[in-house]
Amino acid sequence: MSFPQTRLRRLRRSESLRALVREAAVEPGDLVYPLFLCPGEGVRREVGSMPGVFNLSVDEAVRDAEEAARLGLGGLLLFGLPESKDEQGSGAWDENGIVQHGLRALKESPAAKKLVLIADVCLCEYTSHGHCGLVVDTRDGFEVENDSSLDLLARAAVSLTQAGADVVAPSDMMDGRVGAIRRALDQEGSEDTPILSYASKFASAFYGPFREAADSAPQFGDRKTYQMDGANLREALREIDLDLEEGADMILMKPAMPYLDVIRAARERVGVPIGAYQVSGEYSMLQAAFAKGWLDHDRAILESLLGIRRAGADFVVTYFAKEAAKLLG
């Protein structure tokens, strides 16, 4: 039947009716809040390109985590800024590394224990050259070497798990890293630790502010030989299939907003939990619009997150997590 018998506005007449028939929703427990841990004590240093986001010393990070737990957030995604860097990125698997220290402190906090602690696994924050794997010189210039990087990523995952990570999340985009991490975790008796794979991570312009926050910009070249070409949906699905075959328990899509079609395609293809990362550039451009008064702050935050959930994401990593939870009330 069509108009006038069918009137879709009938179910939009009141907030209670709209709530009753709403197809998707955002809840605080669907949100994961990223934290950037740095050395020191009492450090809360705002990231210039990301208003409201800070580099935090561990004591300050524990305070933020306790607030996140009170707000009912689902978890934290932890990144580290080490005191020093080297060509191998050895700080990534240092027993006394910044994220390892942070994990142990968070596990001692009764409030923070309520959160899922997800540790990013990559080398870019720890290498002097800023790339996500080992760099070798070739006749044609530098190359990020895939296979020799796998053992180092696996060492980092084991170290983070032993420090208290509930989930490890490899973000480097080396081929075979999920399998290498799964084998290493199993050999160390951590067969119950889930892997959240950044299964389709695109080489995106939207990562710029993150590289300031994590001090992880590559010192030469770019990451296009290992992060994905933004034009390739079918290849993204192959990446997902391979990571699941290697032992990934969940997958993470990154970025979110420019790649909602990839999230939807993945949701229709696989039955595992899917997360999406509303990345730094997405956050910063909304913050810039808020500062100019061009967008309604509260509505735009919630609408952006709802769009990601509607596309098929079970959870969203977002710098808006605490603000969104307060709005959701």
Secondary structure as a PSIPRED ss2 file (coil, helix, strand):
# PSIPRED VFORMAT (PSIPRED V4.0)

   1 M C   1.000  0.000  0.000
   2 S C   1.000  0.000  0.000
   3 F C   1.000  0.000  0.000
   4 P C   1.000  0.000  0.000
   5 Q C   1.000  0.000  0.000
   6 T C   1.000  0.000  0.000
   7 R C   1.000  0.000  0.000
   8 L H   0.000  1.000  0.000
   9 R H   0.000  1.000  0.000
  10 R H   0.000  1.000  0.000
  11 L H   0.000  1.000  0.000
  12 R H   0.000  1.000  0.000
  13 R C   1.000  0.000  0.000
  14 S C   1.000  0.000  0.000
  15 E H   0.000  1.000  0.000
  16 S H   0.000  1.000  0.000
  17 L H   0.000  1.000  0.000
  18 R H   0.000  1.000  0.000
  19 A H   0.000  1.000  0.000
  20 L H   0.000  1.000  0.000
  21 V C   1.000  0.000  0.000
  22 R C   1.000  0.000  0.000
  23 E C   1.000  0.000  0.000
  24 A C   1.000  0.000  0.000
  25 A C   1.000  0.000  0.000
  26 V C   1.000  0.000  0.000
  27 E C   1.000  0.000  0.000
  28 P H   0.000  1.000  0.000
  29 G H   0.000  1.000  0.000
  30 D H   0.000  1.000  0.000
  31 L E   0.000  0.000  1.000
  32 V E   0.000  0.000  1.000
  33 Y E   0.000  0.000  1.000
  34 P E   0.000  0.000  1.000
  35 L E   0.000  0.000  1.000
  36 F E   0.000  0.000  1.000
  37 L E   0.000  0.000  1.000
  38 C C   1.000  0.000  0.000
  39 P C   1.000  0.000  0.000
  40 G C   1.000  0.000  0.000
  41 E C   1.000  0.000  0.000
  42 G C   1.000  0.000  0.000
  43 V C   1.000  0.000  0.000
  44 R E   0.000  0.000  1.000
  45 R E   0.000  0.000  1.000
  46 E E   0.000  0.000  1.000
  47 V E   0.000  0.000  1.000
  48 G C   1.000  0.000  0.000
  49 S C   1.000  0.000  0.000
  50 M E   0.000  0.000  1.000
  51 P E   0.000  0.000  1.000
  52 G E   0.000  0.000  1.000
  53 V E   0.000  0.000  1.000
  54 F E   0.000  0.000  1.000
  55 N E   0.000  0.000  1.000
  56 L E   0.000  0.000  1.000
  57 S C   1.000  0.000  0.000
  58 V H   0.000  1.000  0.000
  59 D H   0.000  1.000  0.000
  60 E H   0.000  1.000  0.000
  61 A H   0.000  1.000  0.000
  62 V H   0.000  1.000  0.000
  63 R H   0.000  1.000  0.000
  64 D H   0.000  1.000  0.000
  65 A H   0.000  1.000  0.000
  66 E H   0.000  1.000  0.000
  67 E H   0.000  1.000  0.000
  68 A H   0.000  1.000  0.000
  69 A H   0.000  1.000  0.000
  70 R H   0.000  1.000  0.000
  71 L C   1.000  0.000  0.000
  72 G C   1.000  0.000  0.000
  73 L C   1.000  0.000  0.000
  74 G C   1.000  0.000  0.000
  75 G E   0.000  0.000  1.000
  76 L E   0.000  0.000  1.000
  77 L E   0.000  0.000  1.000
  78 L E   0.000  0.000  1.000
  79 F E   0.000  0.000  1.000
  80 G E   0.000  0.000  1.000
  81 L C   1.000  0.000  0.000
  82 P C   1.000  0.000  0.000
  83 E C   1.000  0.000  0.000
  84 S C   1.000  0.000  0.000
  85 K C   1.000  0.000  0.000
  86 D E   0.000  0.000  1.000
  87 E C   1.000  0.000  0.000
  88 Q C   1.000  0.000  0.000
  89 G C   1.000  0.000  0.000
  90 S H   0.000  1.000  0.000
  91 G H   0.000  1.000  0.000
  92 A H   0.000  1.000  0.000
  93 W H   0.000  1.000  0.000
  94 D C   1.000  0.000  0.000
  95 E C   1.000  0.000  0.000
  96 N C   1.000  0.000  0.000
  97 G C   1.000  0.000  0.000
  98 I H   0.000  1.000  0.000
  99 V H   0.000  1.000  0.000
 100 Q H   0.000  1.000  0.000
 101 H H   0.000  1.000  0.000
 102 G H   0.000  1.000  0.000
 103 L H   0.000  1.000  0.000
 104 R H   0.000  1.000  0.000
 105 A H   0.000  1.000  0.000
 106 L H   0.000  1.000  0.000
 107 K H   0.000  1.000  0.000
 108 E H   0.000  1.000  0.000
 109 S C   1.000  0.000  0.000
 110 P C   1.000  0.000  0.000
 111 A C   1.000  0.000  0.000
 112 A H   0.000  1.000  0.000
 113 K H   0.000  1.000  0.000
 114 K H   0.000  1.000  0.000
 115 L C   1.000  0.000  0.000
 116 V E   0.000  0.000  1.000
 117 L E   0.000  0.000  1.000
 118 I E   0.000  0.000  1.000
 119 A E   0.000  0.000  1.000
 120 D E   0.000  0.000  1.000
 121 V E   0.000  0.000  1.000
 122 C C   1.000  0.000  0.000
 123 L C   1.000  0.000  0.000
 124 C C   1.000  0.000  0.000
 125 E C   1.000  0.000  0.000
 126 Y C   1.000  0.000  0.000
 127 T E   0.000  0.000  1.000
 128 S C   1.000  0.000  0.000
 129 H C   1.000  0.000  0.000
 130 G C   1.000  0.000  0.000
 131 H C   1.000  0.000  0.000
 132 C C   1.000  0.000  0.000
 133 G C   1.000  0.000  0.000
 134 L E   0.000  0.000  1.000
 135 V E   0.000  0.000  1.000
 136 V E   0.000  0.000  1.000
 137 D E   0.000  0.000  1.000
 138 T E   0.000  0.000  1.000
 139 R C   1.000  0.000  0.000
 140 D C   1.000  0.000  0.000
 141 G E   0.000  0.000  1.000
 142 F E   0.000  0.000  1.000
 143 E E   0.000  0.000  1.000
 144 V E   0.000  0.000  1.000
 145 E E   0.000  0.000  1.000
 146 N C   1.000  0.000  0.000
 147 D H   0.000  1.000  0.000
 148 S H   0.000  1.000  0.000
 149 S H   0.000  1.000  0.000
 150 L H   0.000  1.000  0.000
 151 D H   0.000  1.000  0.000
 152 L H   0.000  1.000  0.000
 153 L H   0.000  1.000  0.000
 154 A H   0.000  1.000  0.000
 155 R H   0.000  1.000  0.000
 156 A H   0.000  1.000  0.000
 157 A H   0.000  1.000  0.000
 158 V H   0.000  1.000  0.000
 159 S H   0.000  1.000  0.000
 160 L H   0.000  1.000  0.000
 161 T H   0.000  1.000  0.000
 162 Q H   0.000  1.000  0.000
 163 A H   0.000  1.000  0.000
 164 G C   1.000  0.000  0.000
 165 A C   1.000  0.000  0.000
 166 D C   1.000  0.000  0.000
 167 V E   0.000  0.000  1.000
 168 V E   0.000  0.000  1.000
 169 A E   0.000  0.000  1.000
 170 P E   0.000  0.000  1.000
 171 S C   1.000  0.000  0.000
 172 D C   1.000  0.000  0.000
 173 M C   1.000  0.000  0.000
 174 M C   1.000  0.000  0.000
 175 D C   1.000  0.000  0.000
 176 G C   1.000  0.000  0.000
 177 R H   0.000  1.000  0.000
 178 V H   0.000  1.000  0.000
 179 G H   0.000  1.000  0.000
 180 A H   0.000  1.000  0.000
 181 I H   0.000  1.000  0.000
 182 R H   0.000  1.000  0.000
 183 R H   0.000  1.000  0.000
 184 A H   0.000  1.000  0.000
 185 L H   0.000  1.000  0.000
 186 D H   0.000  1.000  0.000
 187 Q H   0.000  1.000  0.000
 188 E C   1.000  0.000  0.000
 189 G C   1.000  0.000  0.000
 190 S C   1.000  0.000  0.000
 191 E C   1.000  0.000  0.000
 192 D C   1.000  0.000  0.000
 193 T C   1.000  0.000  0.000
 194 P C   1.000  0.000  0.000
 195 I E   0.000  0.000  1.000
 196 L E   0.000  0.000  1.000
 197 S E   0.000  0.000  1.000
 198 Y E   0.000  0.000  1.000
 199 A E   0.000  0.000  1.000
 200 S E   0.000  0.000  1.000
 201 K E   0.000  0.000  1.000
 202 F E   0.000  0.000  1.000
 203 A C   1.000  0.000  0.000
 204 S C   1.000  0.000  0.000
 205 A H   0.000  1.000  0.000
 206 F H   0.000  1.000  0.000
 207 Y H   0.000  1.000  0.000
 208 G H   0.000  1.000  0.000
 209 P H   0.000  1.000  0.000
 210 F H   0.000  1.000  0.000
 211 R H   0.000  1.000  0.000
 212 E H   0.000  1.000  0.000
 213 A H   0.000  1.000  0.000
 214 A C   1.000  0.000  0.000
 215 D C   1.000  0.000  0.000
 216 S C   1.000  0.000  0.000
 217 A C   1.000  0.000  0.000
 218 P C   1.000  0.000  0.000
 219 Q C   1.000  0.000  0.000
 220 F C   1.000  0.000  0.000
 221 G C   1.000  0.000  0.000
 222 D C   1.000  0.000  0.000
 223 R C   1.000  0.000  0.000
 224 K C   1.000  0.000  0.000
 225 T C   1.000  0.000  0.000
 226 Y C   1.000  0.000  0.000
 227 Q C   1.000  0.000  0.000
 228 M E   0.000  0.000  1.000
 229 D C   1.000  0.000  0.000
 230 G C   1.000  0.000  0.000
 231 A C   1.000  0.000  0.000
 232 N C   1.000  0.000  0.000
 233 L H   0.000  1.000  0.000
 234 R H   0.000  1.000  0.000
 235 E H   0.000  1.000  0.000
 236 A H   0.000  1.000  0.000
 237 L H   0.000  1.000  0.000
 238 R H   0.000  1.000  0.000
 239 E H   0.000  1.000  0.000
 240 I H   0.000  1.000  0.000
 241 D H   0.000  1.000  0.000
 242 L H   0.000  1.000  0.000
 243 D H   0.000  1.000  0.000
 244 L H   0.000  1.000  0.000
 245 E H   0.000  1.000  0.000
 246 E H   0.000  1.000  0.000
 247 G C   1.000  0.000  0.000
 248 A C   1.000  0.000  0.000
 249 D C   1.000  0.000  0.000
 250 M E   0.000  0.000  1.000
 251 I E   0.000  0.000  1.000
 252 L E   0.000  0.000  1.000
 253 M E   0.000  0.000  1.000
 254 K E   0.000  0.000  1.000
 255 P C   1.000  0.000  0.000
 256 A C   1.000  0.000  0.000
 257 M H   0.000  1.000  0.000
 258 P H   0.000  1.000  0.000
 259 Y H   0.000  1.000  0.000
 260 L H   0.000  1.000  0.000
 261 D H   0.000  1.000  0.000
 262 V H   0.000  1.000  0.000
 263 I H   0.000  1.000  0.000
 264 R H   0.000  1.000  0.000
 265 A H   0.000  1.000  0.000
 266 A H   0.000  1.000  0.000
 267 R H   0.000  1.000  0.000
 268 E H   0.000  1.000  0.000
 269 R H   0.000  1.000  0.000
 270 V C   1.000  0.000  0.000
 271 G C   1.000  0.000  0.000
 272 V C   1.000  0.000  0.000
 273 P C   1.000  0.000  0.000
 274 I E   0.000  0.000  1.000
 275 G E   0.000  0.000  1.000
 276 A E   0.000  0.000  1.000
 277 Y E   0.000  0.000  1.000
 278 Q E   0.000  0.000  1.000
 279 V C   1.000  0.000  0.000
 280 S H   0.000  1.000  0.000
 281 G H   0.000  1.000  0.000
 282 E H   0.000  1.000  0.000
 283 Y H   0.000  1.000  0.000
 284 S H   0.000  1.000  0.000
 285 M H   0.000  1.000  0.000
 286 L H   0.000  1.000  0.000
 287 Q H   0.000  1.000  0.000
 288 A H   0.000  1.000  0.000
 289 A H   0.000  1.000  0.000
 290 F H   0.000  1.000  0.000
 291 A H   0.000  1.000  0.000
 292 K H   0.000  1.000  0.000
 293 G C   1.000  0.000  0.000
 294 W C   1.000  0.000  0.000
 295 L C   1.000  0.000  0.000
 296 D C   1.000  0.000  0.000
 297 H H   0.000  1.000  0.000
 298 D H   0.000  1.000  0.000
 299 R H   0.000  1.000  0.000
 300 A H   0.000  1.000  0.000
 301 I H   0.000  1.000  0.000
 302 L H   0.000  1.000  0.000
 303 E H   0.000  1.000  0.000
 304 S H   0.000  1.000  0.000
 305 L H   0.000  1.000  0.000
 306 L H   0.000  1.000  0.000
 307 G H   0.000  1.000  0.000
 308 I H   0.000  1.000  0.000
 309 R H   0.000  1.000  0.000
 310 R H   0.000  1.000  0.000
 311 A H   0.000  1.000  0.000
 312 G C   1.000  0.000  0.000
 313 A C   1.000  0.000  0.000
 314 D C   1.000  0.000  0.000
 315 F E   0.000  0.000  1.000
 316 V E   0.000  0.000  1.000
 317 V E   0.000  0.000  1.000
 318 T E   0.000  0.000  1.000
 319 Y C   1.000  0.000  0.000
 320 F C   1.000  0.000  0.000
 321 A H   0.000  1.000  0.000
 322 K H   0.000  1.000  0.000
 323 E H   0.000  1.000  0.000
 324 A H   0.000  1.000  0.000
 325 A H   0.000  1.000  0.000
 326 K H   0.000  1.000  0.000
 327 L H   0.000  1.000  0.000
 328 L H   0.000  1.000  0.000
 329 G C   1.000  0.000  0.000
